[in-house]
Amino acid sequence: MEVFYFLILNNSAELQRWVEVALKEREEGKRIPFTIIEKATDEICGSTSLGSISYYDKRIEIGWSWLAKHYQGTGINFHAKFCMLSYVFDVLDWERVEIKTDNLNERAKQGLRKIGAKEEGVLRSHMQMPLDRRRDSVYFSILGGEWPKIKHSIFREISSFQYSE
C-alpha cells in the first residue's frame, strides 16, 4: 500500500501490524484510532488517531495519520482533521490539540498551517525512523480559544458538521 512517504508500510503484513498496535494502544487507553472512509465508495482510505491524552491538562494529540496515496490531496484529510478538532473542542471542550510531523515532510507542515495550526518549534533528533534515520519533529498546536475563529473561517464550508454518537 502506498501511503505517506514518512510512514513506511511496504506490505499488507506491515499494515496488519500497524493496526494491531493501534488496537492494543486503544485497549491500554493510550490512543483512540479512527478509520477514514470515503463515503461515496465506502472504501477505507486511511487512519488517524487521538493520543498522548492528558485529562488533567485537557490536552490531546492528533497523529498516527496516513492516507492511501490516491486519496492524498483530495480533501479527505482536511475533513478528517475538522471532525477530530470539532470533537475535541466542541464536544469534549478541551484546551489544546497538538500535532507533530517530520521536519522533512513539507506537505504535512503546509497542511497543518492550512488548518490554522501554529508552529511551535522543532525537537531535534526526536524519533528513530526506519533505515537508521533520526527524525526532527516539528510541533504545531491549536488552542481552544483559537478554535471558533478557525472553525468559522478555514473550515467555514463544512462547519455545519454536527458530531453524533
N, C-alpha and C positions, 0 to 999 in steps of 0.2 A: 504494500500500500504506500503510495507516495503521499507524504504529509509534509508539514513544515520541515525544512532542512535542519532546523535546530532541535528537532525531536526525531530521533532516528528509530523508525520502526521498519525494518527491512523485509519482514515477512509476517505471515499470519501467526506464527509461534510467538514472535516478539509482541505483536498486538495482543494476543491472548494473555501473555504475562503482564502487560501493562494494565489490562482490565482486571486481572486477578489482584494486583497490587492496589488498584483503586478501590475494589470491593473490600479488601482486607482493611484498608485505612478507613473506609466508611464504617465498618463494624467496630473499629477501635475508636471512633469518634474524632479522627484526625482530619477528615475531609469529607465533603459531600460531592460526589461525582455526578455529572449530568451527561446524558446523551443528547447530541444535537441532531435533530431530524429535519430533513427538508420536507415541509408539509405537502407540497404539490406531488411528490413522488413517494413519500413515506420512506425514503432512503436514509439510513444512518450516514451522516457526513462528517461527524466528529464528536469531540467530547471536551468538556471543560469542568472545572471543579471550584468549590469554595473550600478553603482550608486555612491552616495556621490560625485557627479560631481562638479568639480571646474574648470570652464572655464578659469578664470584668472591664476590659477596655472598650468593649463594643467595636472590635476591630476584626477584620477578616481579609483574607487574600483571595483574589480571583487568579486562577492559574491552572497548570497542568493541561493546557489547552492545545488542541490540534484539530486540523481540518484536512479532509482528503484534498489533494491538490486541485482537482477540478471544481471544488467549492470555494477555493480561495479567491478573494476579490469579487464575490457575488453579493456581499452584504449580509450573509448569514452570520458571520462573526459579530458584526455590528448589532444585529438583532439579539443575538445571544448575550452579548455584554449588557445591552439595555435591560433585558429580562432579569439578569442577575443583579445589576445595580438597583433596579426598581424593587426587587425583592429585599435586598439588604437595607435600603434606605426607606422605602415606603411601607414595607410590611414589618420588618424587624426593628426599624427606627434606630439603626446603628450609626456610629460616628465616623468610621473610616474604612475605606477599601484600599488595599494595597495590591499592586500588580508589579511583578518584576519580569524582566526579559533579558536575554543575552544581549550584551552591548553590541555585538556584531549584527544583530537582527534589526536592520534598518526598517524593514516593513512593519514589524511589530511596534517599534518605537513610534513610527509615523501614525499607525493605527491608534495607539494609546493617546497620543496628542489629539487626534481627530475626535476622540470621545470625551475630551476635556480633562484628561488626567494630567496632573502636574508632575514634571520630572523632579525628583528629589536628590538624586545622586547616584554614584557608582560604587559598588562594593567590588574591589579588585580581587582577582583570583578567588572568587566566591564559591565556585562549584566545580567539581570534577566532571568533565564531559567524556563521551566516548573518544577513542583514538588519542588518549593521553593529553587532551586539551584542557586547560584551566579556563573557566568562563568568568568574565567580569559581568556582574549583573547590574542593570540599571533599574532603580526603584521609581515607581510612579504611584500617585495616590489621588483619590477623590474623597473629599470630606463631606459629611452630612450637610453642612451649611452651603456647600457649593452645588449640591445635587439639584435643587429646584431650578436654578438658572440653566444648568447643563441639560436637565430633562426637557425644559421648555424651549431651548434653543437648538442645541445639537441634535437632540432626539425628537424634535417637535413633530416630525412626520409620523412617528409611531408612539408618541407619549400617551395615547388614549388606552394603551395596554393596561389591563387590569389583571392582577395575579389572582388566581383562584386555586384552591386545593382540591 
